[in-house]
Amino acid sequence: MKVAVLTLPLHTNYGGNLQAYALMETLKLLECEPLFIRRAKERRSLKSWCVILLKRFIKCLKVRSFESLLPEFKESRETPFTNYYSEIFIKDWIIPSSVPIRSSGQLADVILESKMDAVIVGSDQVWRPSYAPNIYDYFLGFLSENKSIKKITYAASFGTRDWLFDTLQTERCSHLLREFDSVSVREDSAVTMCQERFGVIARHVLDPTMLIPLSLYRNVVTDKDLVKYNYSSISYVLDEADDVGRLMDHIDNYFNGELIRINSRIENKDAPLVERIAPSVSSWLASFMNSEYVVTDSFHACVFSILFNKKFFVYCNPKRGKSRFESLLKMFDLESRMISSIEDFDGIVEQEIDWSGVNQQVSLERENSLSYLRGALFGE
């Protein structure tokens, strides 16, 4: 069976890249012929650019500075460097893949010309309108008239409990989702949202990164990186607000100043370019494999901490979507690993995790999720 996989545009996001890799590998293990659809940002029209530049020009005149007139120019020059290692991973491991696609029309052309039997939307926050190049693409609006291709979602996520669709989007996406053959979501809260907002029954499944054998992640990691990135305690924190900084300083003191940050400063546009280059996926995974402790505010860093049985602490930032963490941790009875203060950390730092019970539950949920995927694809 030929299956297209459609998720958010890939860049330097480790979780986004690894969930795409994992779903592609899962489909290969199910003896499908997957094709990863490389959705990219849409190009703005000339009219749109003129409006944007006019607004920016007026703003620049007011502050008497023109540095912010064309940030895209600076970004286009820096992206080949900041994304260098990420692009290598995408090219070498998420295969086969389409050419970059920048419009709904191109999406339809590639899928129809490739004679796909099914399209899977997911995983990750594909149903968060501000993240999607075109939200209707992730409800397969470009195939709305097609009845021969199976339409499936796997672990689609809204990313939050808040409803972020406007009235028109809700109405149209509801209509489109009812044309799907099978619908599954990543969070338990999304099951309720699909029922109440779209009138569709959805199944709760695992993130794709939890479906494949750990040996497939070991394949990605080079022997050199496995030796080099060998730290006892690591941090992967994306939002470094003041309150998070104080908490991280406290945790670093607990580990005698040996808490190693494994992410670059890619989000800081003012940082030197050399400090903004995203480390390789191989080094990122090696850091998790070798560590004993992990501190993070990242959903997928939390996932890999569970997969590799690490003592982890999750700072849940509501702005990043707290429901994602709550749903994941509740599934494995790990809610106690969430922290929001120094007191929370001090209260659990010495607690052991029942990894035998957790691993047993992961195996059970993995089989349930694979059962859904087999049923959606083959009718089993």
N, C-alpha and C positions, 0 to 999 in steps of 0.2 A: 504494500500500500504506500502510495506517495503522499507525504504529509508536509504541509508548509507550517512553519512556526513563526508567529508574529508577536513580537514584544516591543518594548520601548527602544528608542535608538541607543546603541551601545557606545560607551565612551570610556571613562576611567573608573566607573563604578564597579568595584569588585563583585558585589552581590549580583548586580545586573548581568555582568559578563558570565559569572559562574552558574547562575540559574539557567541562562541560555545554553551554556555548554552541557549542563546536567540534563536538561530536557531533550536536547538533541541525542545525547548518549543513551538516554532511556528509550527513545524511539528506535534507535539502532538495536538495542537489546531485545526489543519487541519485534524485530525483523521488519521494521518499516524502512522506507527510503525518505528520510527527512530532508527538507531544504529550509535553511534559515533565511528568512526574509529580512534583509538589512534595511529596515526603515530608517530614514534620516530626516533631519529638519527640512521643512518645506522652504523653498526659495520665495522671498518676498517679491511682489510685483513692483514695477517701476513706480506706480501710483502710490503704493504703500510706503516705499522708501522715501518718496518726496515728502509725504505727510510727516513721517518720523523725523527726517532731517530738519524740516522746518521747525518742528516743536523743539528739537534739541538746540537748534541755532538760537532761537529766542531765549531759551534757558541759559545758554552759554553767554549770551550778551548781557543778561542780568547779573551773572556772577563774574563777568569779565575774564572768563577762562574757557578755552576751546579744547581742553584735554578730553572731555567726555563726548565730543561730537561724533567720533567714529570708533567706539570701543571694539567693534567687530574687526577693524583693521589690525589692531594690536592682538586680538584673539587669534585671528587667522595666521599671524606670523608665529605665535607661540604654541598653538595646538600641536603641530608636528613634533615638538619637543616634549610637552607635558603628557601627550597621549602615546608617546613612542612605544613603550613596553606593552601598553594595553592593546594597541593595534597589532602588535606581534602575536599576542595571545589570541585575539579574535581571528586573525588570518590563519594561524596554525592549528587551532583547536575547535573553533565553531565552524565546522565544515560538514557538508558543502553549504555555501552561502551565495546569495544573489548579489548582484551589483547594488550599490546604494540606490534606494528608491525614495523620491521626494514628492510624490503625489499619489492620490487615491487612484487615478487613472493608470499610473504605472503599476501599482499594486495589482489591480485587476488583470492587466496585461501579462505580468510575470506568472501569476498563479494559473491563469487560463492556458497560456502558452506552454507551461510546464506540465499541464494535464494532471493537476493535483486531485487526489481523491478526497482529501480532507484538509482543513485549516484549523490549527490550534492557536487560539489567542491566549497569551500568558507566557510566563508568569510575571510577577512583579506588579508595580502600581499602574497597570495599563488603564485602569478605570479612574484615574485621577486627572481630570480635564486639563489642569495646568501643566501636567507632565507630557501629555500626548501631542504629537504634531497635529493630529486631527482626531478628536475623540471618536468620531463615527467610524473611523478605520478599525478601531478596536471592538466594534460591534459588527464588523464586516459589512458596513453600509455599501461598499463598492461591489459586494456580491449579493445585494438584496433581491435581485431577480433570479439568482441561480439556485435551483433546487437539487442539482445533481451532486454538488460538493458538500461533504459533511462539515458542519460548523460546530466547533467544540471550544470550550474554554478550559484551561487547566490552571488552577490556583490563581485566577485573576484577583487583583486586590484594588480596593478603593483607597487604601493607605490610611484611612481615618474613619471614625464613626460619624463625622460631620458630613452632611449631604452637600456636595460641591457642584452638583449639576443644576443648571438653570431650568426653567419650566420647559422650554423648547427641547433642550438636550434630554431631559427626563422622558418626555413624550416620545421622541424619536428613538432613543436608545431602548426604551421599553419595547417598542414595536419590533426593532431589529433583533433584540435578544430572544424574543419569542419564536424567532425563526431558527434558533440554534437547536441542534440535536441533543447536546449534553452541555450542562453548565456546572462548573465547580469553581470554588473560591478559596482563598488562602486563609481568611479569618472567619471565626465563628460569627462575628458581628455582621459580616458581609452576607451570610446566609439570610439573616433577618432583613437586611437592606434590600436584597434582591426580591424577597417576597413582598415587602411593603411598598417599595418604590417601583419595581418593574413587573410585579405579579408573576415572578418566575421562581420555581423551586431549584435551589442550588445545593450542591454537595460540598462539604468541607473536606479539603484534602491538604496534604503536606506541600510545602515549598519543594520545587523540583530538585533542589540541591540535596534533599534528604532521601532521594529515591535511588541513587546509584551507589555501587560498592565504593568504599573508601580507597580501594586500589586505583580507581580511575582518577582520583585527585593526586595520589602519589605519582601517577604517570606524568602529570603536569609539572611536578616539582623536580628540578635538576638536583643531582647529587651535590653539586657545588653549593647550591642555596641551602640544602638541608644541613650542611656543615656550617655554613656562614651565619645563617639567621637562627642562632641557638640562644634564646633568651629565656630566663626563668619567668619573668613577668612582663607582659606587654599591654599597651593601650592602643586602641583604635577608636578615637573620639572625633566625631565630625563637627560637633557644635561646641565651640570653646568659649561660651559666655562666662561672665565673671563668677557666677555661682558654681559652674562646672569646674572652673579653674581652681577655686578654693578646695573643692572636693578632691580634684586630681592631685593637688599639692599634698593633701593629707594622706592619700593613698600611696603616693610616691615616698613619703616619709616612712610609712609602714613597711615598705619594701626597701628601706635603707638607700633610697635614691637610685634604685636599680629598675624602676618601671620604664620600659623602653617604648617610645612612641614609634609606631610602624607606618604611619601615613605621612605623606608629604604635606606641604602647605599649599596645595593646588587651588583651594578656594580663596586664598589671599592674593588678590590681583596685584597688590603692592609688593609682595615678597619677590626676592631675586628669582629669576627663571630657573636656575639650577635647583632651588629648593621647592619648586612647584612641580617637578617631574614626578609623575605617579610611579612608585616602585612596581616591579613586575608581579603578576599573579603568582608566579612560582615562589618569589620571596615572601609574599603575603601569606600564602598557604604554609610555607615552611615555618614561618614565625608561629603560627597556630599549632602546628604539629609538635614543635619542640617546647612550647611554653608549658608552665604549670598553672599560671594565673593569667586571666584576661579581663581587662576593664574596657567597656565599650558603650556606645549609645547607638550602635548600628544593628539593624535587624539581622543581616546576614552574618555579621561577626558573632552574634548571639547563636545563630544556627550552627556555625562551624565550631563554636565552643562546645556545643552539645554533641555534635558528631565526633569530635576528637576527645570528648570527656575531660574538659578543662574546668578548673575552678574559676567560674566567671562571675562578674558583677555587671549588671546592666543599668546604666543611667537612662531612665525613660523620660525623654523630652516630649511633652504633649504636642509641641509644634511639629515634631517629626512624625507623629502618628503613634500614640501610645497603645492603641487597640491592637496593633500588629504584634507588639511584644506580649501583651496580656494574653492574646489568643494562643500564641506559640508556647509560652511558659506554662499556661494552665493545662495544655495538652499533656505535658510531662511532669506536672506537679512540681514546677520549679519557680512558682511566683515569688518565693522568698528571695530569689537572686536579684530582684529589682531594687534599686536604691535611688534615693533622691536627696540624701543628706549624709553628712559625716556619721551621724548616729546610726543610720541604716547600715552603713558599711561596717562600723565597729560591731554591730549586733550580729552580723552573719559571717564575718571574715574567717572565723575558726570553724564554722559549720561544714561538715562533710556532705557530699552529695551521694545519694544512693544510685550509682551509675548502673548497677545491675538492673534495677527497676526501670530506670530511664531507657536503657538500651532495649529492654524487652518491649517497652511501649513504642519506641521508635520503629522496631521491627513490625509490630502489629499495625501501626498507622501506615507504614510503608506499603504493606500488603494491601490494606484497604484502598490506598491511593492508586496503586498499580491496577487493582481490580477495576476501579472506576475508569482508568485510562484504557484498559483492554476492552471493557464494555463499550465505551464511547467509540472506539476505533473499529472493533470487530464484532460488536453485538454479543459478546460473551457474558 
